[in-house]
Amino acid sequence: MFKPDKIEFLKLWPKCFIAFMGILELACVLMFFLTELCNVAANFWTTNVFAGAWCGLVMLVHSIALIVAGK
């Protein structure tokens, strides 16, 4: 049976986990933007905060940084 080197595994695992977290957060960003877009489309005149879009922008920067750090 194949036994991976423990040191190589420990070097690789954090990067894979960081990239996975970045992709997961990117999916959350897409959900924020879609929810905000549907909210604005449903009733534009009473939608004035656009908090989902602003939070999505901050999370987008963070998810891109995670994906870059995971490579």
FENFEN-V169884 format. One record per backbone hydrogen bond with DSSP energy under -0.5 kcal/mol. CO is the residue of the C=O (numbers start at 0). NH is the residue of the N-H. Records with the same first field share a line. If there is no record, write none. Layout:
BEGIN
CO = NH, NH
END
This chain:
BEGIN
1 = 3
4 = 8
5 = 9
6 = 10
7 = 11
8 = 12
9 = 13
10 = 14
11 = 15
12 = 16
13 = 17
14 = 18
15 = 19
16 = 20
17 = 21
18 = 22
19 = 23
20 = 24
21 = 25
22 = 26
23 = 27
24 = 28
25 = 29
26 = 30
27 = 31
28 = 32
29 = 33
30 = 34
31 = 35
32 = 36
33 = 37
34 = 38
35 = 39
36 = 40
37 = 41
38 = 42
42 = 46
43 = 46
45 = 47
49 = 53
50 = 54
51 = 55
52 = 56
53 = 57
54 = 58
55 = 59
56 = 60
57 = 61
58 = 62
59 = 63
60 = 64
61 = 65
62 = 66
63 = 67
64 = 68
65 = 69
67 = 70
END
